[in-house]
Amino acid sequence: MADPARHPTPPVARPLAMGRAEWGMMLALSVIWGGSFLFMAVAAREVPTLSIVATRVVLGAAVLWAVIAARGLSLPRGRAAIGAFVIMGVINNAIPFTLLVIAAREIPSGLAAILNATTPLFAVLIAGVALSDEPLRPARLAGVLLGLGGVVAIMGGGALTGGAAPLWAEAAVIGAAVSYGAGAVFGRVFARMRIDPMVTAAGQLSGAALIVAPLALVLEAPWRLALPSGATLGALGALAVVSTGLAYVLYFRILARAGAGNIALVTLLVPVWAALLGALVLGERLGPAAFGGFAMVAAGLWVMQGRGLSLAIGRRRH
């Protein structure tokens, strides 16, 4: 008979599930990411676009590197990892963050969040073309088509009471969603490199900072601008520290405890909070077309189910 002292029973892994704590963190994360659209709208009133993006990625990266140092996580070495961080930073941070700030000057924050919720649809489309192990199966194709139908309903139906928002601004948000989708696909390279997801998040923000910060300094000369109001500075700080840095920390904690499939639900919660905050703080009002289109987008995400949605949300950031 085997000696149980020599052959101890292996510890049982904690099942990935959504308990009260996980739902609480999920709700908090959805509010934080929903608030990012409000913070962008407020900051865009007084601060130039690239300066907003540069502040967001620099301070967000600083928060994450502090957490990484406290946790003692190992850091990758070599040009391949650094190059991947820069590419990911451009695709997943610099481009979409810039497009969202541009759009924030023209359309309600709630509408921007609704259109941005299409990110998983584009991730599935791009993955179906670029990845052999992520084929565009019938269920996914049906979900994508349903979700894109929602986009058409929003952009073509006059989402705002009293008239439609500028199509170019709505297209900018869709462009951000496409860029996030491409980032979701490219982000798989970090798993092959065995880089911790938290380090990946900090690395991509740092890569974006290397590109955006110099552009902001050269093109916008922010030191020559008038000092923004306290409300604008607060919104800018909250966007960078809370909606970027701390949001990533919270995101990866939920991911570890509940799994990618469960955390993907945040995609459906963010637009709700963004629309509510926009209405309460900025007096924004969205018409039936916006909410009807979002219902179609949400239905499309549920039809796709699981893997495609998890892929998209796994590398996304507002």
Residue pairs with C-beta under 8 A, 6 or more apart in sequence:
14 257
16 257
16 258
16 259
16 262
17 258
17 262
18 26
18 258
18 262
21 257
22 254
22 257
22 258
22 262
25 250
25 253
25 254
26 254
26 258
26 262
26 263
26 265
26 266
26 269
27 269
28 250
29 247
29 250
29 251
29 254
29 266
30 266
30 269
30 270
30 272
30 273
31 273
32 242
32 243
32 246
32 247
32 250
33 243
33 247
33 266
33 270
33 273
33 318
34 113
34 269
34 270
34 271
34 272
34 273
34 274
34 276
34 277
35 238
35 242
35 243
35 273
35 274
35 277
36 239
36 243
36 244
36 247
36 274
36 318
37 100
37 104
37 109
37 110
37 112
37 113
37 116
37 274
37 277
37 278
37 318
38 109
38 235
38 274
38 277
38 278
38 281
38 282
39 235
39 236
39 238
39 239
39 243
40 52
40 100
40 101
40 104
40 109
40 112
40 235
40 239
41 104
41 105
41 108
41 109
41 278
41 282
42 231
42 232
42 235
42 282
43 52
43 101
43 228
43 232
43 235
43 236
43 239
44 52
44 101
44 104
44 105
45 232
46 226
46 228
46 229
46 232
47 55
47 222
47 225
47 228
47 232
47 236
48 216
48 220
48 222
48 225
49 98
49 101
49 102
49 220
50 98
50 212
50 215
50 216
50 219
50 220
51 216
51 220
51 222
51 225
52 97
52 101
52 236
52 239
53 93
53 94
53 97
53 98
53 101
53 208
53 212
53 216
54 209
54 212
54 213
54 215
54 216
54 217
55 236
55 239
55 240
56 97
56 236
56 239
56 240
56 244
57 89
57 93
57 94
57 97
57 205
57 206
57 208
57 209
57 212
57 213
57 240
57 244
58 205
58 209
58 213
58 240
59 237
59 240
59 241
59 244
59 245
60 205
60 240
60 241
60 244
60 245
60 248
61 202
61 205
61 206
61 209
61 245
62 245
63 241
63 244
63 245
63 246
63 248
63 249
64 198
64 201
64 202
64 205
64 245
64 248
64 249
65 202
65 206
67 198
67 249
68 75
68 198
68 199
68 202
71 198
73 196
73 198
73 199
74 196
74 199
75 199
76 193
76 195
76 199
76 203
80 193
81 193
81 195
81 203
82 203
82 207
84 189
84 190
84 193
84 203
85 200
85 203
85 204
85 206
85 207
86 207
86 210
86 211
87 186
87 207
88 183
88 186
88 187
88 190
88 200
88 203
88 204
88 207
88 315
89 203
89 204
89 205
89 206
89 207
89 208
89 209
89 210
89 211
90 207
90 208
90 211
91 179
91 182
91 183
91 186
92 179
92 180
92 183
92 184
92 186
92 187
92 204
92 208
92 315
92 316
92 317
93 204
93 205
93 207
93 208
93 317
94 208
94 211
94 212
95 175
95 176
95 179
96 175
96 176
96 177
96 179
96 180
96 183
97 176
97 208
97 212
98 212
99 172
99 173
99 175
99 176
99 179
100 112
100 116
100 172
100 173
100 176
100 318
102 169
102 172
103 112
103 169
103 170
103 172
103 173
103 176
104 112
105 169
106 165
106 166
106 168
106 169
107 165
107 166
107 169
107 170
107 173
108 160
108 165
108 275
108 278
108 282
108 284
108 285
108 286
109 274
109 275
109 277
109 278
109 282
109 284
110 271
110 274
110 275
110 276
110 277
110 278
110 279
110 284
110 286
110 290
111 154
111 159
111 160
111 165
111 170
111 173
111 275
111 286
111 290
112 173
112 274
113 270
113 271
113 273
113 274
113 275
114 154
114 271
114 274
114 275
114 286
114 290
114 293
114 294
114 297
115 151
115 154
115 155
115 170
115 173
115 174
115 177
116 173
116 176
116 177
116 180
116 270
116 271
116 318
117 177
117 267
117 268
117 270
117 271
117 294
117 297
117 298
117 301
118 147
118 148
118 150
118 151
118 174
118 177
118 297
119 177
119 180
119 181
119 184
119 267
119 312
119 313
119 316
120 147
120 181
120 264
120 267
120 301
120 304
120 308
120 309
120 311
120 312
120 313
121 143
121 144
121 147
121 148
121 177
121 181
121 297
121 300
121 301
121 304
121 312
122 177
122 178
122 180
122 181
122 182
122 312
123 180
123 181
123 182
123 184
123 185
123 308
123 311
123 312
124 134
124 136
124 140
124 143
124 144
124 181
124 304
124 308
124 309
124 311
124 312
125 136
125 144
125 181
126 178
126 181
126 182
126 184
126 185
127 134
127 136
127 184
127 185
127 308
127 311
128 134
128 135
128 136
128 140
129 136
130 185
131 185
131 188
134 185
134 307
134 308
134 311
136 144
139 303
139 304
139 305
140 304
140 308
142 300
142 303
143 299
143 300
143 301
143 302
143 303
143 304
143 305
143 308
144 300
144 304
145 300
146 296
146 299
146 300
146 303
147 296
147 297
147 299
147 300
147 301
148 300
149 296
149 300
150 292
150 293
150 294
150 295
150 296
150 297
150 298
150 299
150 300
151 174
151 293
151 297
152 293
153 289
153 292
153 293
153 296
154 170
154 289
154 290
154 293
154 294
155 164
155 167
155 170
155 171
157 164
157 287
157 288
157 289
157 292
157 293
158 164
158 287
158 289
159 165
159 170
159 286
159 287
159 289
159 290
159 293
160 285
160 286
160 287
160 290
161 285
161 286
161 287
180 312
180 315
180 316
180 317
181 312
183 315
183 316
184 311
184 312
184 313
184 314
184 315
184 316
185 311
186 315
187 200
187 314
187 315
190 197
190 200
195 203
197 252
197 255
198 248
198 249
198 252
201 248
201 252
201 317
202 248
205 244
216 222
228 236
243 318
244 317
247 317
247 318
248 317
251 263
254 262
254 263
255 263
255 314
260 310
260 313
260 314
261 306
261 309
261 310
263 313
264 301
264 309
264 310
264 312
264 313
266 313
267 301
267 309
267 312
267 313
267 316
268 298
268 301
270 318
271 294
275 284
275 286
275 290
278 284
279 285
279 286
301 309
